[in-house]
């Protein structure tokens, strides 16, 4: 979006006492649409139930919540399994953390503030927030598109030692956004939660109020969405997250201290509430249509390379269909949220276990019921062989600790190593060990995922290594795979 002010209302919207009426009327029309319809056939509903129940059984994940939008309407909102230790029947309206799916809401808030002339996405960060390395060269748009060069403060799929203590956004900025840039702004794409922490602080300063208060007023209340701050979504009335080390017992996860999810993964809501947001996207409601389009417009690198990422969402094609979506990973929870704008279809899956591919497997299965789906794999032999060696050493209970970073050594506590050794050695020798997707850079590390195959089951491994052929492992997490 080019820098602009909209006080002259060039988009043809009408104002009354400073309130844009067209988006408001559009959102009211959206809310007037029947909340739940049943165009899914009995056969389709049976297939949905089979996908969910079998995936939960195979992976050991306690619960899944699903919302399906078809024809621009919610056609299914349902929960399965155990959502918490004291929960009774599964409740599809129970709020759960949606982690990085929250980023599109942070982006929407900044687009609204740009509409009001309080900032431009092409402003340098230093104009609004001091103390960020390269802030005079980094734009807000680059923060939102992960092209700023700021190192990610949380690339791991576990909470590291510092996360046991509360933190304020400024603390994250001072520790990570004050580091040297990983690359020149705009030169590369690298996922960065740090960038969204900076963006959230800019949004609060421009809005003159807390980010959650601004979102409730401008985004959630008009759509009838019940959204809760991640740090407050605990106790009675909320789901619990679960963890598992390799194939050990499923345990209630210990959540990080407050403040770590600010602006980057700060929301908890039900799958049905997230579906209401997806419907607003499909119908171009609440926000001006050009704002939705801007959020879905891929931000290329400075050399013109297509990153596949826009502003808070991936925006690309799948099986020839336009696709807008994001996943989310919080301690104890995983989310998949896919929107196919041209087909008026959206799929949301939230699971309360962070130890398997259950969310992506369920989402793929549901997409296969509503729309065709596909997947691709790749391989790189040397690093796969190295990962296989680390896996075998963990099965034996004697990993080379020199090959692990300080954070990874922290993760592999005695109970974790015991769970790995006991549960994995019982499976015997694998019959296959393959790279599941191409390597990608994140948080200064290289992420590679693997699939381990046994005669009767499969495992998933998520690794992060320092760059280079001999880089130490920052993460080596083993999970069930469906």
N, C-alpha and C positions, 0 to 999 in steps of 0.2 A: 504494500500500500504506500503510495506516495505521501509525503508530508502534506497535511491538509488541515483546515479548520472547517467545521460544518455549521457554523453559525448562520450561514446564508441558506442552509437547508437545500443545497443543490440536488440532493437525491430525491426531492419531491415529497419528503415527509412533512407532517404537519405538527406544529408545536402548540402546546397550551400550558402557560405558566411554566415554561422550561422543560416540559415533559414531551418526549417524542411519542406521538399517539399511534403511528402505524405499527411499530414493533409491539406496543402494548396491546393493541387490538388483535394483532396476529397471535400473540400468546394467549389471549382470552379465547380466541377461536380454537386454538389448539386444545385448551383445557376443556372446551365444550365438546370435543370429540369423545365418543365413548371410550372409556379407559381400557376396557378389555373386550375383545371380540373373540370368536372361536372359528376362524377359517381353517385352522389346522384340522385335517381329517383324523378320524380315529386311528387309521393306520400310521399317520405321521406322528401322532401323539405317542403311540406305542413305540415307534422307533426312537423318539426323543427319550422316553423313559428307559429304553434299553441302553442307549448310548451312555446316559448318566449313571445308571445303577451299575453297569458293568465296569465303567471306568473307575468309579469309587471303590468297587470291590477289588479290582486288580491293583490299584495304587495304594489303597489303605487310607486315602483322604477321607476325613469324617463327613464332610458335607459339601454340597454344591447348590448354588442359587442361579437360576437361569431366567432371562427375559428374551423373548423373540418378538421382533417387530417385522410385520409383513404387510405390504400395502400401506405403509405409513401408520400402522396401528399396532398396539400391543396385542398379540394373539396368544401369548403364553407368559405367565410369571409364576414360577414354581420353585420350591426348595426341596431338597432331598437330604436325608441323613441327620447326623448329630451336629448342631450348630454351636453348642456349648455344653459344659458338664452338667448344668442344671436345666437345660432347655428340654421342653417336651416335644410336641409336634413341630416339625420344621416350618418356619415362618418366612414366606417370600418377602415380607416387608421389613425384615430385620436389617438394620444398617450394618455394613461391613466395610473395612478399609478398601479403597480402590487404588491406592498407591499412585503410580505415575499416570494413570488415566486422569488424575487431577490436573495435569499440566494444561490440558485444553481449556480448563476453567480459568486458570491464571492468565492464559493468553486472551480469553474472551474479556476478562476484566480490563486488560491493557488496551484492547481494541475499543472498548467503551470509553475509556479515558482519553484515547486519541480522538474519538468522535467529539469529545467535549473541549478539545484544544488544549488539554492539560499536558500533553506530551506527544511526541511522534515516535513511531517505532524505529525511525532512522536517526533519532537523537543519539549522540554518544552517551555511554553510560555515565561518564564523569560529570555530565551536565546535571544529573539527578542524584548520583551517589558517589562520594569520594572513596578512596581507599581500595579500588579494584585495579589490579595490574592491567595495564593497557586500556584503562577505562576511557581514555581520550580517543582510542581507535575502535573500540568495540561498540556496536550499536545494540539497542534493545532487540531489534529483529534477530541479530546474531545470537543473543542469549536464548531466544525462544526457538531458534532453529538448530541449536547445538553446533554452531559454527564459530563460536567466540574464541575458542582456545583455552577456556578455563578448565582446569582439571576437575574431574568428577570427585566429589568427596565420598561417594558411596557406590563403588562398582561391585562390591562384594554382595553375595546372596546370603549374608548373615550379618548380625550386628556386631561390630568390633568393639574393643574394650572401651574406647572413649564414649560410646553410645550408652553406657550405663549411667552417664551423668547428664542432667538437663543442659540444654544449650539454647542460646538466643540466636536469631538469624545473623546478627553482627558477628557472633563468634565463629560461625561457619565461614562468613566472608573474610574475616581476618586470617583464619587458618589456611583456607584453600584458595580464595580469590586473590590473596596477596602473594601467591606463588608465581614464579615465572610462567608465562603462557606455554602450553604444550605445542602451539603452532600459531602462526600469524592469523589474526581474525579473518575468517572467510576462506582460508586456504584448505581446511580439512573439515570433516564431520566427525565429531566425537560426542557421544551422549554425555551430558553433564548436568547432574542435579544442582551443582554449584551455581550454574547460570540461572536456574530458575529461582534459587534463593535470592540472588541479586535482583532478578526481575520482580519478585514479590515485594521486596523492600522498596523498589521504585514505584510500584503500583500503590502501596500504602501511602507513600509520601505524596503522590499526585492526588490520591483520593481524599487525603486528610482524615482517614479513618482506618481501622484494622481491615485487613484483606477479607477475612471471613464476614465481617459486617457488610462490607461493600457487596460481596457476592450474594449474601442472603437478600439484600435489598434489590439488587439489579438482575440476578440470575435465578436464584432458587425459588423465592417466594412467588414470582409471576408464573412459574411453571409447576407450582405445587410440589416441589422436590424437598424432601426432608434430608438435609445434609448436615453432618456433624463433624466437628474438628476431630481428626484422627486421634489426637491425644486424649480426647474426652469420650471416645467410643469404647468404653470399658465398663464392666460390671453388668448388673441386671439390665436386660433389655438390649444387649448387644451380643454379637457372636464372639467366640473365642478363636484365636488362631492356634494352630498345632504345628509341631516340627517333628522331624524324624532323621536320625543319623544313619545313613546307608539303609539297611533293612531292619534296624533296631525298632524298639517300641515307639509308638506314636505318643508324644507328650504335649501338654499345653506349652506353648511357646512363651518365653519371657520377652515382653515387648521392650523396645528401646525407650530411654527416658524421653521426656517431652522436648519438643522443639526441632527434632531432627527431620521431620517431614514437612516443615513449613514451605508452602508455595510450590513444592515439588511433588508431594504425595500426601497432602494434608487433609483429604476428604474421606469420609465414610458415608455410604448411602446404600440403599438396596439396589439389586439388579433392576427392579422395575423403575426406580427413580432415575437410574442411569439411562434406561430406555426412554424415559420422557425427554431427557436431554437429546438423545439420538433422534427422536421424532422432531424436536425443534430444529435440529440440523437438516433433516430431510425436508421439512416444510419451510425452511428459511424463516422461522418464526423467532420472536424475541429480539434477536440481533438483526440489524439491517442485512439484507441479502449479500451486499458487497463485503461485509465483515466475515460472514461464513466463507465466502469465496476466498477472501484473503487468508483466512486460517488454513484453508486447504491447498493454497498455492505453494508448490515446492520452492524452497529457497536454494538456489544453486550455489556452488562454490565460486570463488573468484575467477576460476578458469572455465566456468560454464558447466562443470560436472553436475549431473543430476544426483542429489542425495536421497531422493525418495521421501524426504522429511520436510514438512511445512512448518507451521507454528503450533507446536504442542501435539501434533498428530503425524503419523505416517500417511502419505498420500501417494498412491501408486495404482497399478493395475494388478489384479489377480484373475487368472483365467480369462483375460480380456475384459474384465469388468472393473470399473472405477471403484477404488477401495480407499476408505478413510478409517483409521483405527489406531489403537494403542493398547499395549498391555501394561500391567502393573504388578509390582512385586513388593510386598511389605512383609515384615516378620510375621509369619503365620498365615499369610493370605496371598493369593494370586488372582489376577483379574485379566480377562480378555474382553475387549470391546471393539467390535467390528461394525462398520457401516458401509453399505453398498448403495450410494446415493441414487444411481440411475435405476436401481431395482426396487427402491423403497423398502429395503431390508436392513435390519440391524440385529446383531446377536451379542448378548452380554452374558458372561459366565464369571461368577465369583466363587472361589473355593477357599475353605478355611484350613488349608494345609500348604506349606511352602516347599514341600519336598518331592514333588513329582511334576510330570507334564499333564496332570489331569485337566487343568483349565484349558490348555491348548488342544488336548485330545477331544474334550467335550465340544469346544468351539468348532473344531474341524468337523466333528461328526454332525453337529447341528447344521453347519453350513452345507454339508453334503445332503442333508434332508431338504433344505430350502434352496440352495444353489450348489453347483459342482465346486469341488475344491481340489487342489493339487499341492504337492510339496517337492522340494528339490534338495539334493545332498551334494557334498563335495568332499575331497580328501586331500590331506597333505601328509605323506608317509612318515617323515622324520619326527614330527611333533606327535603324531598318533602313536608311534612306537614308544616315544618317551612317556606319554600319558599312560600307555599300557604298563610300562615299568612301574610308575608310581602307583597305579591301581593294584598291581600284584603285591607291592610292598605293603600297602595298606591292608590287603587281605591277610598278609602274613603278620600284621601287627607291628611291623618294624619299618616305618617310612624313613627315608633319608631326610633328617630334619634340616640338613644344610641346604636341601633343595626347596625348603619352605621359607617364606618370608616371616617376619615377626608376627604379623596378623594371623597367618595361617597356622603358625605354631600355637598361638593363643586359641585358635578355634579347635585344634586337635587336643583337647583336654583328655585325661585318662578315660573318662566315661565315653567320650566320642570315639577314641581309638578302639576301645573294647567293643562298642557297638559295631563298628566297621569290621573288626576281625571276626567276631562271633557270627554275625549275620551273613557276611559275604563268604567266609570260608565254607559255610555249610552248603553253598550252591555248587561246589565243585569248580571245574575249570570252564571258562567261557568258550563258546564256539565261534564267537565273533566280537570284534572291537573296531568300531568305525566312527569317523568324524561325521557328525550329523548336519553341520552347516559350516560355511566358510568362516575363517577367523575375522574378527573385527576388533577395533581399538575402543577401549573405554577406560576412563579414569587413569590413564597412564599404563594400563595393562592390556594384554591381548586375550580376548575371550574366545574359547573354543568349546563346543559341546560335543559329547560322544555318546554313542549307544553301545551298550554291552549286551550281547545275546547269549543266553543259556538255552538248553533244550526245551525248558518249560516256561521261561520268562525273559524279560528284557529289563535292563537298567539304563538310567540316564546319568551322565556325568557332566557337570558344569564347571569349567576351569577358567581361571584367570592366571596368566603368567606375566612376569616382567618381559619387556621386549627382548628379542634376541633368541638364538637357538638354545641357550643355556639359562634363560631367565628363570628365576625361582617361581614356585607356585604361590600365588596369593590366595588361591581358592582351589579346592578339589572336593566338590560335593557330589555324593552319590545318592541317587533317588530312584524309586520305582518308575518304570515307564509302561505305558499301556500298549 
